[in-house]
Amino acid sequence: MKTTAERVEYMMKTLKINEQTEFGKLCGASKNVVYQWLSGRIKSIDARYAFKIEDNTEFSARWIMLGEGKIKK
């Protein structure tokens, strides 16, 4: 998964999250920010969101931000 959109879609599917608002709550981002990740308007996830996702799930912040390394911590 090379793009931010692909990684966000994968995380939402894996976590069984269907709503952008729900994913936003998980990482502290607004529904609009999640929409922009999914649409490709925002090309990368800021560290503050990535580490919040890492804190609340099994996903690695490095993978979330860069698409590199192990998917899960």
N, CA, C and O atoms as CSV, one atom per row, in Angstrom:
chain,resi,resn,atom,element,x,y,z
A,1,MET,N,N,0.837,-1.171,0.000
A,1,MET,CA,C,0.000,0.000,0.000
A,1,MET,C,C,0.883,1.236,0.000
A,1,MET,O,O,1.538,1.559,0.991
A,2,LYS,N,N,0.884,1.906,-1.121
A,2,LYS,CA,C,1.792,3.031,-1.300
A,2,LYS,C,C,1.192,4.368,-0.892
A,2,LYS,O,O,1.920,5.265,-0.465
A,3,THR,N,N,-0.111,4.516,-1.016
A,3,THR,CA,C,-0.696,5.828,-0.745
A,3,THR,C,C,-1.336,5.887,0.638
A,3,THR,O,O,-1.691,4.870,1.233
A,4,THR,N,N,-1.466,7.110,1.120
A,4,THR,CA,C,-2.153,7.331,2.394
A,4,THR,C,C,-3.581,6.807,2.307
A,4,THR,O,O,-4.065,6.161,3.237
A,5,ALA,N,N,-4.250,7.081,1.203
A,5,ALA,CA,C,-5.631,6.626,1.033
A,5,ALA,C,C,-5.734,5.109,1.157
A,5,ALA,O,O,-6.644,4.600,1.813
A,6,GLU,N,N,-4.818,4.392,0.538
A,6,GLU,CA,C,-4.835,2.927,0.616
A,6,GLU,C,C,-4.635,2.459,2.052
A,6,GLU,O,O,-5.296,1.522,2.500
A,7,ARG,N,N,-3.730,3.104,2.772
A,7,ARG,CA,C,-3.470,2.699,4.157
A,7,ARG,C,C,-4.661,3.009,5.058
A,7,ARG,O,O,-5.013,2.198,5.916
A,8,VAL,N,N,-5.283,4.166,4.875
A,8,VAL,CA,C,-6.462,4.515,5.681
A,8,VAL,C,C,-7.605,3.553,5.377
A,8,VAL,O,O,-8.270,3.074,6.295
A,9,GLU,N,N,-7.834,3.270,4.113
A,9,GLU,CA,C,-8.877,2.303,3.741
A,9,GLU,C,C,-8.613,0.943,4.378
A,9,GLU,O,O,-9.530,0.312,4.903
A,10,TYR,N,N,-7.369,0.495,4.334
A,10,TYR,CA,C,-6.998,-0.792,4.920
A,10,TYR,C,C,-7.256,-0.796,6.427
A,10,TYR,O,O,-7.820,-1.752,6.959
A,11,MET,N,N,-6.843,0.271,7.114
A,11,MET,CA,C,-7.057,0.327,8.565
A,11,MET,C,C,-8.538,0.339,8.898
A,11,MET,O,O,-8.975,-0.369,9.806
A,12,MET,N,N,-9.313,1.131,8.176
A,12,MET,CA,C,-10.753,1.188,8.444
A,12,MET,C,C,-11.400,-0.175,8.219
A,12,MET,O,O,-12.228,-0.611,9.019
A,13,LYS,N,N,-11.026,-0.841,7.142
A,13,LYS,CA,C,-11.589,-2.166,6.846
A,13,LYS,C,C,-11.188,-3.170,7.921
A,13,LYS,O,O,-12.027,-3.927,8.409
A,14,THR,N,N,-9.908,-3.178,8.292
A,14,THR,CA,C,-9.409,-4.116,9.298
A,14,THR,C,C,-10.073,-3.890,10.651
A,14,THR,O,O,-10.377,-4.842,11.370
A,15,LEU,N,N,-10.296,-2.626,10.991
A,15,LEU,CA,C,-10.911,-2.278,12.279
A,15,LEU,C,C,-12.437,-2.320,12.222
A,15,LEU,O,O,-13.114,-2.077,13.220
A,16,LYS,N,N,-12.970,-2.635,11.029
A,16,LYS,CA,C,-14.420,-2.699,10.815
A,16,LYS,C,C,-15.084,-1.355,11.125
A,16,LYS,O,O,-16.137,-1.289,11.759
A,17,ILE,N,N,-14.437,-0.299,10.658
A,17,ILE,CA,C,-14.965,1.058,10.805
A,17,ILE,C,C,-15.497,1.494,9.444
A,17,ILE,O,O,-14.765,1.507,8.454
A,18,ASN,N,N,-16.779,1.851,9.407
A,18,ASN,CA,C,-17.405,2.254,8.154
A,18,ASN,C,C,-17.558,3.764,8.016
A,18,ASN,O,O,-17.736,4.272,6.909
A,19,GLU,N,N,-17.492,4.473,9.118
A,19,GLU,CA,C,-17.736,5.910,9.111
A,19,GLU,C,C,-16.448,6.703,9.276
A,19,GLU,O,O,-15.621,6.390,10.133
A,20,GLN,N,N,-16.285,7.726,8.456
A,20,GLN,CA,C,-15.115,8.589,8.566
A,20,GLN,C,C,-15.065,9.284,9.926
A,20,GLN,O,O,-13.987,9.497,10.481
A,21,THR,N,N,-16.229,9.633,10.454
A,21,THR,CA,C,-16.295,10.281,11.764
A,21,THR,C,C,-15.738,9.370,12.845
A,21,THR,O,O,-15.002,9.821,13.722
A,22,GLU,N,N,-16.086,8.099,12.786
A,22,GLU,CA,C,-15.611,7.134,13.785
A,22,GLU,C,C,-14.091,6.975,13.710
A,22,GLU,O,O,-13.422,6.927,14.742
A,23,PHE,N,N,-13.548,6.894,12.503
A,23,PHE,CA,C,-12.097,6.792,12.354
A,23,PHE,C,C,-11.433,8.071,12.854
A,23,PHE,O,O,-10.375,8.021,13.480
A,24,GLY,N,N,-12.050,9.206,12.580
A,24,GLY,CA,C,-11.527,10.479,13.058
A,24,GLY,C,C,-11.442,10.536,14.569
A,24,GLY,O,O,-10.471,11.057,15.118
A,25,LYS,N,N,-12.443,10.008,15.245
A,25,LYS,CA,C,-12.426,9.975,16.715
A,25,LYS,C,C,-11.275,9.122,17.222
A,25,LYS,O,O,-10.661,9.444,18.239
A,26,LEU,N,N,-10.984,8.049,16.526
A,26,LEU,CA,C,-9.904,7.143,16.904
A,26,LEU,C,C,-8.549,7.845,16.883
A,26,LEU,O,O,-7.679,7.562,17.707
A,27,CYS,N,N,-8.382,8.756,15.937
A,27,CYS,CA,C,-7.067,9.393,15.777
A,27,CYS,C,C,-7.055,10.881,16.104
A,27,CYS,O,O,-6.015,11.529,15.989
A,28,GLY,N,N,-8.196,11.428,16.508
A,28,GLY,CA,C,-8.243,12.839,16.866
A,28,GLY,C,C,-8.343,13.780,15.680
A,28,GLY,O,O,-8.035,14.966,15.800
A,29,ALA,N,N,-8.769,13.267,14.538
A,29,ALA,CA,C,-8.911,14.087,13.330
A,29,ALA,C,C,-10.388,14.318,13.026
A,29,ALA,O,O,-11.244,13.527,13.422
A,30,SER,N,N,-10.674,15.393,12.330
A,30,SER,CA,C,-12.051,15.671,11.933
A,30,SER,C,C,-12.457,14.759,10.771
A,30,SER,O,O,-11.613,14.169,10.097
A,31,LYS,N,N,-13.759,14.663,10.560
A,31,LYS,CA,C,-14.275,13.884,9.432
A,31,LYS,C,C,-13.712,14.438,8.126
A,31,LYS,O,O,-13.415,13.678,7.204
A,32,ASN,N,N,-13.566,15.754,8.044
A,32,ASN,CA,C,-13.037,16.394,6.840
A,32,ASN,C,C,-11.597,15.967,6.558
A,32,ASN,O,O,-11.237,15.717,5.408
A,33,VAL,N,N,-10.781,15.883,7.597
A,33,VAL,CA,C,-9.388,15.444,7.424
A,33,VAL,C,C,-9.360,13.998,6.940
A,33,VAL,O,O,-8.599,13.669,6.030
A,34,VAL,N,N,-10.174,13.135,7.533
A,34,VAL,CA,C,-10.232,11.731,7.101
A,34,VAL,C,C,-10.673,11.662,5.636
A,34,VAL,O,O,-10.111,10.898,4.852
A,35,TYR,N,N,-11.669,12.454,5.273
A,35,TYR,CA,C,-12.122,12.499,3.878
A,35,TYR,C,C,-10.971,12.891,2.949
A,35,TYR,O,O,-10.798,12.302,1.882
A,36,GLN,N,N,-10.190,13.886,3.361
A,36,GLN,CA,C,-9.077,14.342,2.524
A,36,GLN,C,C,-7.983,13.281,2.408
A,36,GLN,O,O,-7.342,13.178,1.362
A,37,TRP,N,N,-7.759,12.500,3.449
A,37,TRP,CA,C,-6.815,11.374,3.343
A,37,TRP,C,C,-7.325,10.380,2.310
A,37,TRP,O,O,-6.579,9.933,1.439
A,38,LEU,N,N,-8.609,10.042,2.419
A,38,LEU,CA,C,-9.193,9.038,1.535
A,38,LEU,C,C,-9.272,9.512,0.084
A,38,LEU,O,O,-9.160,8.707,-0.841
A,39,SER,N,N,-9.460,10.794,-0.111
A,39,SER,CA,C,-9.572,11.337,-1.469
A,39,SER,C,C,-8.211,11.626,-2.096
A,39,SER,O,O,-8.116,11.864,-3.300
A,40,GLY,N,N,-7.161,11.604,-1.282
A,40,GLY,CA,C,-5.831,11.885,-1.793
A,40,GLY,C,C,-5.448,13.354,-1.758
A,40,GLY,O,O,-4.356,13.720,-2.194
A,41,ARG,N,N,-6.329,14.197,-1.245
A,41,ARG,CA,C,-6.014,15.629,-1.153
A,41,ARG,C,C,-4.890,15.886,-0.161
A,41,ARG,O,O,-4.041,16.750,-0.382
A,42,ILE,N,N,-4.888,15.135,0.932
A,42,ILE,CA,C,-3.773,15.184,1.882
A,42,ILE,C,C,-2.948,13.932,1.620
A,42,ILE,O,O,-3.449,12.813,1.734
A,43,LYS,N,N,-1.695,14.123,1.273
A,43,LYS,CA,C,-0.839,13.022,0.822
A,43,LYS,C,C,-0.173,12.241,1.945
A,43,LYS,O,O,0.301,11.127,1.722
A,44,SER,N,N,-0.128,12.809,3.153
A,44,SER,CA,C,0.515,12.091,4.260
A,44,SER,C,C,-0.229,12.371,5.560
A,44,SER,O,O,-0.920,13.381,5.698
A,45,ILE,N,N,-0.071,11.463,6.499
A,45,ILE,CA,C,-0.709,11.601,7.805
A,45,ILE,C,C,0.299,12.195,8.773
A,45,ILE,O,O,1.407,11.681,8.928
A,46,ASP,N,N,-0.092,13.270,9.416
A,46,ASP,CA,C,0.755,13.945,10.393
A,46,ASP,C,C,1.082,12.995,11.549
A,46,ASP,O,O,0.275,12.138,11.909
A,47,ALA,N,N,2.262,13.159,12.116
A,47,ALA,CA,C,2.726,12.287,13.202
A,47,ALA,C,C,1.759,12.251,14.375
A,47,ALA,O,O,1.560,11.193,14.971
A,48,ARG,N,N,1.153,13.387,14.720
A,48,ARG,CA,C,0.241,13.398,15.880
A,48,ARG,C,C,-0.930,12.447,15.675
A,48,ARG,O,O,-1.376,11.802,16.624
A,49,TYR,N,N,-1.435,12.352,14.443
A,49,TYR,CA,C,-2.523,11.421,14.151
A,49,TYR,C,C,-2.013,9.986,14.092
A,49,TYR,O,O,-2.654,9.073,14.612
A,50,ALA,N,N,-0.874,9.792,13.468
A,50,ALA,CA,C,-0.313,8.443,13.328
A,50,ALA,C,C,-0.026,7.817,14.685
A,50,ALA,O,O,-0.319,6.641,14.904
A,51,PHE,N,N,0.545,8.597,15.596
A,51,PHE,CA,C,0.859,8.041,16.914
A,51,PHE,C,C,-0.398,7.810,17.744
A,51,PHE,O,O,-0.430,6.906,18.579
A,52,LYS,N,N,-1.429,8.616,17.526
A,52,LYS,CA,C,-2.693,8.373,18.225
A,52,LYS,C,C,-3.333,7.077,17.708
A,52,LYS,O,O,-3.887,6.301,18.486
A,53,ILE,N,N,-3.253,6.849,16.398
A,53,ILE,CA,C,-3.756,5.586,15.844
A,53,ILE,C,C,-2.952,4.426,16.419
A,53,ILE,O,O,-3.521,3.411,16.821
A,54,GLU,N,N,-1.631,4.574,16.457
A,54,GLU,CA,C,-0.776,3.520,17.012
A,54,GLU,C,C,-1.143,3.237,18.469
A,54,GLU,O,O,-1.183,2.079,18.883
A,55,ASP,N,N,-1.408,4.284,19.242
A,55,ASP,CA,C,-1.782,4.107,20.650
A,55,ASP,C,C,-3.098,3.353,20.810
A,55,ASP,O,O,-3.277,2.618,21.781
A,56,ASN,N,N,-4.022,3.530,19.863
A,56,ASN,CA,C,-5.361,2.950,19.982
A,56,ASN,C,C,-5.571,1.662,19.191
A,56,ASN,O,O,-6.623,1.032,19.298
A,57,THR,N,N,-4.571,1.270,18.395
A,57,THR,CA,C,-4.705,0.059,17.571
A,57,THR,C,C,-3.382,-0.695,17.573
A,57,THR,O,O,-2.470,-0.381,18.337
A,58,GLU,N,N,-3.299,-1.688,16.707
A,58,GLU,CA,C,-2.066,-2.461,16.567
A,58,GLU,C,C,-1.198,-1.958,15.416
A,58,GLU,O,O,-0.130,-2.517,15.167
A,59,PHE,N,N,-1.635,-0.913,14.709
A,59,PHE,CA,C,-0.899,-0.421,13.549
A,59,PHE,C,C,0.310,0.416,13.953
A,59,PHE,O,O,0.263,1.175,14.921
A,60,SER,N,N,1.385,0.265,13.199
A,60,SER,CA,C,2.639,0.973,13.437
A,60,SER,C,C,2.574,2.393,12.871
A,60,SER,O,O,2.155,2.590,11.731
A,61,ALA,N,N,2.988,3.375,13.664
A,61,ALA,CA,C,2.988,4.770,13.212
A,61,ALA,C,C,3.877,4.952,11.985
A,61,ALA,O,O,3.528,5.701,11.073
A,62,ARG,N,N,5.010,4.280,11.956
A,62,ARG,CA,C,5.914,4.386,10.794
A,62,ARG,C,C,5.210,3.933,9.526
A,62,ARG,O,O,5.298,4.600,8.495
A,63,TRP,N,N,4.514,2.807,9.592
A,63,TRP,CA,C,3.788,2.312,8.427
A,63,TRP,C,C,2.661,3.278,8.054
A,63,TRP,O,O,2.439,3.546,6.873
A,64,ILE,N,N,1.958,3.795,9.047
A,64,ILE,CA,C,0.855,4.722,8.788
A,64,ILE,C,C,1.360,5.955,8.032
A,64,ILE,O,O,0.748,6.381,7.053
A,65,MET,N,N,2.470,6.520,8.487
A,65,MET,CA,C,2.984,7.758,7.890
A,65,MET,C,C,3.699,7.532,6.564
A,65,MET,O,O,3.526,8.305,5.622
A,66,LEU,N,N,4.502,6.470,6.489
A,66,LEU,CA,C,5.401,6.300,5.347
A,66,LEU,C,C,5.086,5.109,4.448
A,66,LEU,O,O,5.555,5.044,3.312
A,67,GLY,N,N,4.294,4.169,4.956
A,67,GLY,CA,C,4.050,2.947,4.198
A,67,GLY,C,C,5.240,2.014,4.218
A,67,GLY,O,O,5.353,1.129,3.370
A,68,GLU,N,N,6.136,2.206,5.185
A,68,GLU,CA,C,7.355,1.400,5.303
A,68,GLU,C,C,7.345,0.623,6.608
A,68,GLU,O,O,6.673,1.000,7.568
A,69,GLY,N,N,8.099,-0.464,6.626
A,69,GLY,CA,C,8.225,-1.255,7.842
A,69,GLY,C,C,7.030,-2.162,8.048
A,69,GLY,O,O,6.224,-2.382,7.144
A,70,LYS,N,N,6.938,-2.681,9.256
A,70,LYS,CA,C,5.857,-3.601,9.596
A,70,LYS,C,C,4.541,-2.844,9.728
A,70,LYS,O,O,4.500,-1.722,10.232
A,71,ILE,N,N,3.471,-3.477,9.269
A,71,ILE,CA,C,2.146,-2.872,9.370
A,71,ILE,C,C,1.720,-2.787,10.828
A,71,ILE,O,O,1.202,-1.768,11.284
A,72,LYS,N,N,1.949,-3.871,11.541
A,72,LYS,CA,C,1.535,-3.913,12.949
A,72,LYS,C,C,2.748,-3.852,13.849
A,72,LYS,O,O,3.818,-4.367,13.524
A,73,LYS,N,N,2.557,-3.208,14.993
A,73,LYS,CA,C,3.676,-3.041,15.931
A,73,LYS,C,C,3.977,-4.310,16.673
A,73,LYS,O,O,4.889,-4.340,17.500
